[in-house]
């Protein structure tokens, strides 16, 4: 079990209903965090994670086996133009 400080941005904050929190994540990988977030917040968070990103130590990680640090940022897909 790992304690991870999670910050949520834009649609991710809407899905979580808060801007940040500390979660106990069973396991210590990006995949474990994704699973914990979907279990906690359901379909709205799953939708965000489907096209969004998780930053670990300021680096985008889509590798489910990447180790977590003490913090992660959950970002929805951003579009620009």
Phi, psi and omega in degrees: 000135180234137172272123183233128175278118184247129174250137182247142181234142174051238184299331177293321177294323176297316181295323181276340182074021181195160180274339181193166176188166172253126182245144167272115183255122176289106187106181185217039179236166176301319178298321177295319178295315179303313180298319180295321180292318178293319178298323183280319189245357173069208188301321179301319179286324177301319179298317179297314184290334180302320182242355182270194184224156170242127177261129175241120184055037177078007181242131179298132178227119174252000179281112183296343180268356180296135180290142175276152170264216178268353180214152178212147176247133178253118184241133173286169175294132177254140176243149180222178180191000000 
